[in-house]
């Protein structure tokens, strides 16, 4: 039997019938994360009637509802779509959860689908949404360009102006190369490999963030191992991966006057230093003293469109994880209030291996 139309929902006759007969659970939520409507499949899957879901706070109804409520509330709070892939719900799964926000109706449509395996781990999942991903990845270098240009306008020393102009040219060239990575197939592709010094890569990323936002100068600190061997890879993509981690850390700590971000390089041959049969002992870490990552997100933070930022797109970590995977490396993290650590783990360049 088709559920009766619910006042305030935006599912009219034919669409409601189609949604009710869908083979997957479909639910509609208000901007306040209150359940307005559920199809028959959702009622059967959750073991709850639509009437019960409408009368109660959704997240309190079961462990599965509580997990879904975290995703729903995040999407409603930011008025944006959130996608969470490979989630275990109520001892079942994995599932792909799509919480699609409608600006037109100020409502959220939640659908739960069987997980579609991509052949990659969650932390290596290719980032989705080419247009939005590209726009996101251009933000940091463009901000750097703008900051350098503003300095040039105030610069009176000719030699200094030339140096700043050179930085502008470098960043614009990097933007062009990043766009070229995406222009053909919509997924990240490696450019020409070169030998890369992780310490120099970190310094360049920190300098770029300084130019984009001078407030980072008192926050960023470094602790580099000068004896690290080189890695082999695409310097533009790896630079962007590090920039994403730095920007995330700064966004997490910047309201705090005691904010600190430590960028560290080190050699680590411990149990986490392998991806499959591939050793990844070279580590670039970004550690901040911000509030930490909510436990409910877990490894889902590497999923496209999942974010803790109210105005974020949830793409930076997905992009960075994909870049690490393309370099036969990985990203892992540890988080608790006052300490969040992200590690990019990479292999040694073959010529430097014993």
Protein Blocks (a to p, Z undefined) as FASTA:
>chain_A
ZZdddehiacdfklmmmmmmpcbdcddddfkopafbdcfklmmmnopafklmmmpcfklm
pmklmmmmmmmmmmmmnopadddehiaeehiacddddddddfklopacddddddddehia
fklgccehjllmmmmmmmmmmmmmmmmmmmmmmpmbfklmmmmmmmmmmmmmmmmmmmmm
mmmnopacddddddddfklmmmmmmmmmmmmmmmlmmmpccdddfkbccddddfklmmmm
mmmmmmmmmmmmmmpmkbccdddddddfbfklcghjbccfbccddddfbebjafklmmml
mpghiafbfkbgolmmmmmmmmmmmnopacdddddehiacddddddddfklpZZ
